[in-house]
Amino acid sequence: MPNINYNFSISISSGPSENFSNTIAVGAYDKVSVTVPAGTTTAPPVHVQPDDKIERIKFLYIKSDIYSKAAPKTLTYKTTETGKPIRLDHSQILIGSSLIALLDEAKNFTINNQCDEDAHIDILVGRDVS
C-alpha cells in the first residue's frame, strides 16, 4: 500500500509561519500529464481515476506550468459536464475525502485553456481501491 507524504511550509512576511507534514496511506495512485493547447474550449475529458466513486479519493494535486489570468484569459477545469468551471489560478491541493467531495465527481476532468500559450498540467490522485 503506497503512502503519500506531504510537507508544507507557510510564512507571511512580517507575520506568522507554520510548518506541518503528514502521511496518507492510499490503495493506489494515478498520475496524469496532459498538454492543453491555447484556445481550447472543448478538450476531451482527462481520465484521472478508473471509476466515478469520489469518496475513494483522499488526495488530489493539480499543477500547471501556466495559470489562469483575468478573464477572458482563463485556465479552468470541470469535473462534470454540467459543473461549474474551477479556475486554475495556482497549484491546487485537496487533502481528505470530505474536501474532495465538494467537486461532485472526479473521474474525468474537462480542461479549457483560454490563455495565450499551451498549458502542461499534471494531476496526481491518491485513492482507496475498495
N, C-alpha and C positions, 0 to 999 in steps of 0.2 A: 504494500500500500504506500503510494508516494506521499510525501509531506510537502506542503508549500510553506516556506519560511519567508517572512517579510519583516522588514525593519523600516521605521520611519524616524526622521529627524526633522522637527519643525521648529523654526525660530522666527521671531518677529523682531525686526530691527528696533532697538531701544525698548524691547518688551520681553515677554517670557519665551522660554524654549521648552520643548518636550521631546523626549526620545522614547520609543517603545518598539517592541518586537513581539512576534507571536508565531505559532506554527499551527497550520490547519492540516489535518490528515484527510486525504481525499482518496477515493477509489480509483480515479483516473483523471487525466487532464487532456485537454485538446488545445493545440496552438494553431492558429490560422494566420497566415500573412497574405495580404491582398493589396493590389495596386488599383486605385480607383481613378480613372483619368479625369482631368479637369473638365468641367462642364457636364458631368454625368448626372442625369436626373432619374434614370430608370435602370440602375445597376441590377444585375441578377443577385438573388439572395446569397449571402455568405453563410454557409452551414458551420455553426460553432459547437454543436453537440449532436449526438445521434437521435435524440427524441425531444419531445416538447415538454418534458417534466421539469419545469423551472425550479421546483422545490429540491431537486437534486444538486443544484449549483450552489457552491459555497464560496466561490472566489471568481471574480471577473475583473480582468485588467485589459484596458484598451488604450493603445498609444498610436500616435501618427507622427510622421516627420513634418507635417504642416498642421495648423489648427485653424479653426473657424475664425473668421474676421467678422466685421459688422456686415449686416445684410446689405446687398444680396450675395456677398462673397462668403457663403456658409458651407461648412462641412457637417453633415448631420447623419444620424442613423435612426432606424426604426426597428423594433423587434417584432412588430406585427404589421400586416398590410395596412390596417386602418389606424395604427397607433400614432401618437403624437411624435414628431421628429425630436430627437435629443441632439442638441448642439455639441459637437466635439470641439470644445474650445481649449481644452487642456487634457493631459492624460487622465483617465478615469479608473478608479479602483473601487470596486464594491466588494465588501467582505461580509459574509454572513448571509444565510438564506433569507432572513427577514427583509433586509435591504434589497437584495436582488429580486425578490418577489414583486417589488414595485414596477419592474419592467413589463409585467404581464406575461411575457413569453421570452424564451431565449434559445430557440433552436436555430433560427435564421435571422440574420441582420441584413437590412437593406441600407446601403450607404449611398448618400447623394453628395456629390462634390461640386459645388458652385464656385470653388476657388479658381485662381488662375493657373495653378500647377497641379500635377498629379499628386495624389495622397497615397503614401505607403503606410498601411495600417497593420498592426499586429494585435491579435485578440488572444488572450490566454484565459481558459476556463478550467477551474478545478471543480470536480463534481463527484457525488456518490454514484455507484453503478447499480445499486439495487433499489 
